């Protein structure tokens, strides 16, 4: 006579369920950690792309620096130099006129563009005007380039190969109204970008004569 089949006892089932629960928890933890690592990697990659884009834009703007001053929004005021650093603690950090403003739509406007860089609440922003010589009614467009920025500082090398903290240099500040000084360009610029994510990045850019 065949022996009666024996099933699992309640204790055995509970032990099996307990082991399965432990394995599931371990698997979920590993999956969750993997997803977190993936998200962290994507975020770091996005920050790196933003940093590369920011440095590239800064380089393009300074390489294409044009000796074209622009008028103030109020016409009676002296013109703004082609390249002008902001006063300490006062935005923007720098404003300049650049060549090569793309015009794919064929609009009636010059290829020159007035741009400026400023840091607001830890975010580096690039601003440009919709016209070259603005009025009080002129609009600007701001683009956020990079977050977690501590500071952006720029030094300017003059024709004597001396570094200046401001531009135009103080030696010509008293005659800034003269056309030659309004169009004055440095030989090179040194850009120092201090960030929380990547530390300090220094970029030296030569300005075409």
The 8 nearest C-alpha neighbors of each residue, nearest first, counted from 0:
[[1, 2, 3, 4, 5, 6, 7, 8],
 [2, 0, 3, 4, 5, 6, 7, 8],
 [1, 3, 4, 0, 5, 6, 7, 8],
 [2, 4, 5, 1, 0, 6, 7, 8],
 [5, 3, 2, 6, 1, 7, 0, 8],
 [4, 6, 3, 7, 2, 8, 1, 11],
 [7, 5, 8, 4, 9, 3, 11, 12],
 [8, 6, 11, 12, 9, 5, 10, 13],
 [7, 9, 11, 10, 12, 6, 13, 5],
 [8, 10, 12, 11, 13, 7, 14, 6],
 [11, 9, 13, 12, 8, 14, 7, 15],
 [10, 12, 14, 8, 9, 13, 7, 15],
 [13, 11, 15, 9, 10, 14, 16, 8],
 [12, 14, 10, 16, 15, 11, 17, 9],
 [15, 13, 17, 11, 12, 16, 10, 18],
 [16, 14, 12, 18, 17, 13, 11, 19],
 [15, 17, 19, 13, 14, 18, 20, 12],
 [16, 18, 14, 20, 15, 19, 13, 21],
 [17, 19, 21, 15, 20, 16, 14, 22],
 [18, 20, 16, 22, 17, 21, 23, 15],
 [21, 19, 23, 17, 18, 22, 16, 24],
 [20, 22, 24, 18, 23, 19, 25, 17],
 [23, 21, 25, 19, 24, 20, 26, 18],
 [24, 22, 26, 20, 25, 21, 27, 19],
 [25, 23, 27, 21, 26, 22, 20, 28],
 [26, 24, 22, 28, 23, 27, 21, 29],
 [25, 27, 23, 29, 24, 28, 22, 30],
 [26, 28, 30, 24, 29, 25, 31, 23],
 [29, 27, 31, 25, 26, 30, 32, 24],
 [28, 30, 26, 32, 27, 31, 33, 25],
 [31, 29, 33, 27, 28, 32, 26, 34],
 [30, 32, 28, 34, 33, 29, 27, 35],
 [33, 31, 35, 29, 34, 30, 28, 36],
 [32, 34, 30, 36, 31, 35, 29, 37],
 [35, 33, 37, 31, 32, 36, 38, 30],
 [34, 36, 32, 38, 37, 33, 39, 31],
 [37, 35, 39, 33, 34, 38, 40, 32],
 [36, 38, 34, 40, 35, 39, 33, 41],
 [37, 39, 41, 35, 40, 36, 34, 42],
 [40, 38, 36, 42, 37, 41, 35, 43],
 [41, 39, 43, 37, 42, 38, 36, 44],
 [40, 42, 44, 38, 39, 43, 45, 37],
 [41, 43, 45, 39, 44, 40, 38, 46],
 [44, 42, 46, 40, 45, 41, 47, 39],
 [43, 45, 47, 41, 42, 46, 40, 48],
 [44, 46, 42, 48, 43, 47, 41, 49],
 [47, 45, 49, 43, 44, 48, 50, 42],
 [46, 48, 44, 50, 49, 45, 43, 51],
 [47, 49, 51, 45, 50, 46, 52, 44],
 [50, 48, 46, 52, 47, 51, 145, 53],
 [51, 49, 47, 53, 48, 52, 46, 54],
 [50, 52, 48, 54, 53, 49, 55, 47],
 [53, 51, 49, 55, 50, 54, 48, 56],
 [54, 52, 50, 56, 55, 51, 144, 49],
 [53, 55, 57, 51, 56, 52, 58, 50],
 [54, 56, 52, 58, 53, 57, 59, 51],
 [57, 55, 59, 53, 58, 54, 60, 52],
 [58, 56, 54, 60, 55, 59, 53, 61],
 [57, 59, 55, 61, 56, 60, 62, 54],
 [60, 58, 56, 62, 57, 61, 63, 55],
 [61, 59, 57, 63, 58, 62, 97, 56],
 [60, 62, 64, 63, 58, 59, 57, 206],
 [61, 63, 59, 206, 64, 60, 58, 207],
 [64, 62, 97, 98, 60, 61, 59, 65],
 [65, 63, 97, 61, 62, 96, 60, 98],
 [64, 66, 97, 67, 96, 98, 63, 81],
 [67, 65, 182, 81, 68, 183, 64, 184],
 [66, 68, 81, 65, 182, 96, 69, 80],
 [69, 67, 81, 80, 79, 181, 182, 78],
 [70, 68, 79, 132, 78, 67, 71, 131],
 [71, 69, 78, 132, 79, 72, 74, 68],
 [70, 72, 73, 78, 74, 76, 79, 69],
 [71, 73, 134, 135, 133, 74, 70, 132],
 [74, 72, 71, 75, 76, 134, 135, 70],
 [73, 75, 76, 71, 72, 70, 77, 134],
 [76, 74, 73, 77, 71, 78, 72, 70],
 [75, 77, 74, 73, 71, 78, 70, 72],
 [78, 76, 176, 79, 75, 71, 70, 74],
 [79, 77, 70, 71, 69, 80, 76, 68],
 [78, 80, 69, 68, 70, 71, 81, 77],
 [81, 79, 181, 68, 82, 83, 182, 78],
 [80, 82, 68, 67, 66, 182, 96, 95],
 [83, 81, 95, 80, 94, 96, 166, 184],
 [82, 84, 166, 94, 80, 93, 167, 95],
 [85, 83, 93, 166, 165, 92, 94, 86],
 [84, 86, 92, 93, 91, 90, 89, 87],
 [85, 87, 89, 88, 84, 90, 92, 165],
 [88, 86, 89, 85, 92, 90, 84, 165],
 [87, 89, 86, 90, 85, 92, 91, 118],
 [88, 90, 86, 87, 85, 91, 92, 117],
 [91, 89, 92, 117, 85, 88, 86, 118],
 [90, 92, 117, 93, 85, 116, 115, 89],
 [93, 91, 85, 90, 117, 116, 84, 94],
 [92, 94, 84, 91, 85, 115, 116, 83],
 [95, 93, 115, 83, 114, 82, 84, 116],
 [96, 94, 82, 81, 114, 113, 83, 115],
 [95, 97, 113, 81, 65, 112, 64, 67],
 [96, 98, 64, 65, 63, 112, 111, 60],
 [99, 97, 111, 63, 65, 100, 110, 64],
 [98, 100, 110, 101, 111, 97, 63, 112],
 [99, 101, 110, 111, 98, 112, 102, 97],
 [100, 102, 99, 103, 110, 104, 98, 111],
 [101, 103, 105, 104, 100, 106, 110, 108],
 [104, 102, 105, 101, 106, 100, 110, 107],
 [105, 103, 102, 106, 101, 107, 108, 100],
 [106, 104, 102, 103, 107, 108, 101, 109],
 [107, 105, 104, 108, 102, 103, 109, 110],
 [108, 106, 105, 109, 102, 104, 110, 130],
 [107, 109, 106, 110, 130, 105, 102, 111],
 [110, 108, 111, 107, 112, 100, 131, 130],
 [109, 111, 100, 99, 98, 112, 108, 101],
 [112, 110, 98, 109, 97, 100, 99, 96],
 [111, 113, 97, 96, 131, 100, 114, 98],
 [114, 112, 96, 127, 95, 131, 128, 97],
 [113, 115, 127, 126, 95, 94, 112, 96],
 [114, 116, 94, 126, 93, 125, 91, 127],
 [117, 115, 125, 93, 91, 92, 124, 126],
 [116, 118, 91, 92, 124, 90, 123, 119],
 [119, 117, 123, 122, 124, 121, 120, 116],
 [118, 120, 122, 121, 117, 123, 124, 90],
 [121, 119, 122, 118, 148, 123, 147, 146],
 [120, 122, 148, 147, 119, 146, 149, 118],
 [123, 121, 146, 119, 118, 120, 145, 148],
 [124, 122, 118, 145, 144, 117, 143, 146],
 [125, 123, 143, 144, 117, 142, 116, 118],
 [126, 124, 116, 142, 141, 115, 143, 117],
 [125, 127, 141, 115, 114, 140, 116, 142],
 [128, 126, 114, 140, 139, 113, 115, 129],
 [127, 129, 139, 130, 113, 138, 140, 131],
 [128, 130, 138, 139, 127, 137, 131, 140],
 [131, 129, 128, 132, 133, 137, 112, 113],
 [130, 132, 112, 113, 133, 128, 69, 111],
 [133, 131, 69, 70, 130, 134, 71, 72],
 [134, 132, 72, 137, 130, 131, 135, 71],
 [133, 135, 72, 137, 136, 73, 132, 71],
 [134, 136, 72, 137, 133, 73, 138, 71],
 [135, 137, 134, 138, 133, 72, 139, 129],
 [138, 136, 134, 133, 135, 139, 129, 130],
 [137, 139, 129, 128, 136, 140, 130, 133],
 [140, 138, 128, 127, 129, 126, 141, 137],
 [139, 141, 127, 126, 128, 142, 138, 129],
 [142, 140, 126, 125, 124, 139, 143, 127],
 [141, 143, 125, 124, 144, 126, 140, 123],
 [142, 144, 124, 145, 123, 125, 141, 122],
 [143, 145, 124, 123, 53, 142, 49, 125],
 [144, 146, 123, 122, 49, 143, 50, 148],
 [145, 147, 122, 148, 121, 123, 144, 143],
 [148, 146, 121, 195, 194, 122, 149, 145],
 [149, 147, 194, 121, 146, 150, 122, 193],
 [148, 150, 194, 193, 121, 147, 195, 151],
 [149, 151, 193, 148, 192, 152, 118, 194],
 [152, 150, 192, 191, 193, 153, 149, 190],
 [151, 153, 191, 190, 150, 192, 154, 92],
 [154, 152, 190, 189, 191, 155, 188, 151],
 [155, 153, 164, 189, 188, 163, 162, 190],
 [154, 156, 188, 163, 162, 185, 187, 157],
 [155, 157, 162, 187, 161, 185, 186, 160],
 [158, 156, 185, 160, 159, 161, 186, 155],
 [157, 159, 160, 186, 185, 156, 161, 184],
 [160, 158, 157, 161, 156, 162, 186, 185],
 [161, 159, 157, 158, 156, 162, 186, 187],
 [160, 162, 156, 159, 157, 163, 158, 155],
 [161, 163, 156, 155, 154, 157, 160, 164],
 [164, 162, 155, 165, 154, 156, 168, 161],
 [163, 165, 154, 155, 162, 166, 153, 168],
 [166, 164, 163, 168, 84, 167, 155, 154],
 [167, 165, 168, 84, 83, 82, 155, 164],
 [166, 168, 165, 83, 172, 169, 171, 183],
 [167, 169, 166, 170, 165, 171, 163, 172],
 [170, 168, 172, 171, 167, 165, 166, 173],
 [171, 169, 168, 172, 173, 167, 174, 175],
 [172, 170, 169, 173, 174, 168, 175, 167],
 [171, 173, 169, 175, 174, 170, 168, 167],
 [172, 174, 171, 175, 170, 169, 176, 177],
 [175, 173, 176, 172, 171, 177, 180, 170],
 [174, 176, 172, 177, 180, 173, 171, 181],
 [177, 175, 174, 178, 77, 181, 180, 78],
 [178, 176, 175, 180, 179, 174, 181, 182],
 [177, 179, 181, 180, 176, 182, 175, 68],
 [180, 178, 182, 181, 177, 183, 175, 176],
 [181, 179, 183, 182, 178, 175, 177, 171],
 [180, 182, 80, 178, 179, 183, 68, 81],
 [181, 183, 66, 180, 179, 81, 67, 80],
 [184, 182, 180, 181, 179, 66, 185, 81],
 [183, 185, 182, 186, 82, 66, 81, 206],
 [186, 184, 157, 187, 156, 155, 206, 158],
 [185, 187, 206, 156, 157, 158, 205, 184],
 [188, 186, 205, 206, 156, 185, 204, 155],
 [189, 187, 155, 204, 154, 203, 156, 190],
 [188, 190, 203, 154, 153, 202, 204, 155],
 [189, 191, 153, 202, 201, 152, 203, 188],
 [192, 190, 201, 152, 200, 151, 153, 193],
 [191, 193, 151, 200, 199, 150, 194, 201],
 [192, 194, 199, 150, 149, 198, 148, 200],
 [195, 193, 148, 198, 149, 196, 197, 147],
 [194, 196, 147, 198, 197, 148, 149, 193],
 [197, 195, 194, 198, 147, 46, 148, 43],
 [198, 196, 194, 195, 199, 200, 193, 47],
 [197, 199, 194, 195, 193, 196, 200, 192],
 [198, 200, 193, 192, 194, 197, 201, 191],
 [199, 201, 192, 191, 193, 198, 202, 197],
 [202, 200, 191, 190, 192, 199, 203, 189],
 [201, 203, 190, 189, 204, 191, 200, 54],
 [204, 202, 189, 188, 190, 205, 201, 187],
 [205, 203, 188, 187, 189, 202, 206, 58],
 [204, 206, 187, 186, 207, 188, 203, 62],
 [207, 205, 187, 186, 62, 208, 204, 61],
 [206, 208, 205, 62, 186, 63, 64, 187],
 [207, 206, 186, 184, 185, 205, 64, 187]]
